[in-house]
Amino acid sequence: MLEMNRRTFLGASAAVPALLQSQTDPGFSPLFEGKTLASWRIVDGPETAFYVRDGAIVVHEGAGFPTWLRSERQYENFDFRGEFFVKGWSDCGIYLHAPEHGRPMWCGMQIHIFQDHEQPPKPESMGAIFPLVPPLKINVRNQGEWNTFRIQMDWPRLRVWTNEEIVQDLDVSSVPELQYRLRRGYLGIESLSYPVRFRNLRVRELPSKESWQVLYESPKDLEKWFVSDGKPKFDALGDVLRGEEVGHLATHEKFRDFELHCYVRHSPHHNSGILFRSVGQGNRAQHYEIQLHDVEGAHYPTGSLYHYKRAAYPRIEPEKWWLMQLIVKDRNCLVRINGDTVLEYDQLDYLEAGSIELQAHHAGSWQEFKQIRIKRI
């Protein structure tokens, strides 16, 4: 079925070898100057997990998954080029649209780097959108040689070249497992303890196609909210909005069909929620609630549509940030947590626009939110 979603790319010009073009491609900005990791940050691992040697970024053999190296900035649409070196078994990956917190391969995407010439190509082969979409072909030099790569994301079209041959040409939105992945995030390099090397990394940004509305990023955004019920304590702590005690905080603006993204962190066994299509009176009047309750055996655990449908318990840990995505359209509701779809529901009866509300439901516990943003659909 995946092959039916591909579109043949006609008239593609061959990529000029990166060794000759690292500083001369018009419109490109260097992401690695060959000396330091100043434009990168090591995530979920020791500071030695990646290092620079002989003008290349090297993956340390002692730093395994989930360690990864992320770009300094986030990107939406882009043309990302560079080189990688493999010799022998070389399992690794390049992350696209990776989140600030959570699982890069499932919230964003990974282009797989592997040394074998498997035939036919598999979803885990070299050049795959790992582990879902096999490449059109495999083109990798694996005897201690440098390979060029080019990754062009211009949503919904994703194209990937290795050694100047196209290996992916895909409408991402046509693949159900990919259509709700993040469309903006970090570029990254995965560590699986194999000494893969990278050099001549550079990127050119392409025009943005998304328009998001910020609900909370800093204390000034509190003016967009009001206490709708109870006596909650919501404190604006820089880029973090912390909720305690009991009650609700609601948006002044109302939304009917939307996509909501935010990062969530909470105390162990906390109990709270995110309300939508609410009339702005908390639990006292019409609303729907996505439960936030990290108890696997709970009647309605995190991600559930309270009173209506139980979610599959997600991969979350207390006191660690995780990504929540809530998509509401007409009668349909979908919840994704850390890249997993944990709830789908298609029988919403109340179709009027309403507030988004944050719930503090249990005295003695806390919940924190950051980067709360919404997009009307």
Stockholm file with secondary structure:
# STOCKHOLM 1.0

chainA/1-377         MLEMNRRTFLGASAAVPALLQSQTDPGFSPLFEGKTLASWRIVDGPETAFYVRDGAIVVHEGAGFPTWLRSERQYENFDFRGEFFVKGWSDCGIYLHAPEHGRPMWCGMQIHIFQDHEQPPKPESMGAIFPLVPPLKINVRNQGEWNTFRIQMDWPRLRVWTNEEIVQDLDVSSVPELQYRLRRGYLGIESLSYPVRFRNLRVRELPSKESWQVLYESPKDLEKWFVSDGKPKFDALGDVLRGEEVGHLATHEKFRDFELHCYVRHSPHHNSGILFRSVGQGNRAQHYEIQLHDVEGAHYPTGSLYHYKRAAYPRIEPEKWWLMQLIVKDRNCLVRINGDTVLEYDQLDYLEAGSIELQAHHAGSWQEFKQIRIKRI
#=GR chainA/1-377 SS CGGGGBCCCCSCCCCCCHHHHTTTSTTCEESCCSSCCTTEEEESSCTTSEEEETTEEEECTTCCTTCEEEEEEEESSEEEEEEEEEESSCCEEEEEEECSSSCHHHHSEEEEECCCCCSSCCTTSTTCBTTTBCCSSCCCCCEEEEEEEEEEEETTEEEEEETTEEEEEEEGGGSTTTTTSCSSEEEEEECSSCCCEEEEEEEEECCCCCCCEEEESSGGGGGGEEEEEEEEEEEEETTEEEEEEEEEEEESSCBSSEEEEEEEEECTTCCEEEEEEECSSGGGSSCEEEEECCCTTSSSCTTCBTTTBCCCCCSCCTTSCEEEEEEEETTEEEEEETTEEEEEECCCCCCSCBEEEEEECSTTCCEEEEEEEEEEC
#=GC SS_cons         CGGGGBCCCCSCCCCCCHHHHTTTSTTCEESCCSSCCTTEEEESSCTTSEEEETTEEEECTTCCTTCEEEEEEEESSEEEEEEEEEESSCCEEEEEEECSSSCHHHHSEEEEECCCCCSSCCTTSTTCBTTTBCCSSCCCCCEEEEEEEEEEEETTEEEEEETTEEEEEEEGGGSTTTTTSCSSEEEEEECSSCCCEEEEEEEEECCCCCCCEEEESSGGGGGGEEEEEEEEEEEEETTEEEEEEEEEEEESSCBSSEEEEEEEEECTTCCEEEEEEECSSGGGSSCEEEEECCCTTSSSCTTCBTTTBCCCCCSCCTTSCEEEEEEEETTEEEEEETTEEEEEECCCCCCSCBEEEEEECSTTCCEEEEEEEEEEC
//
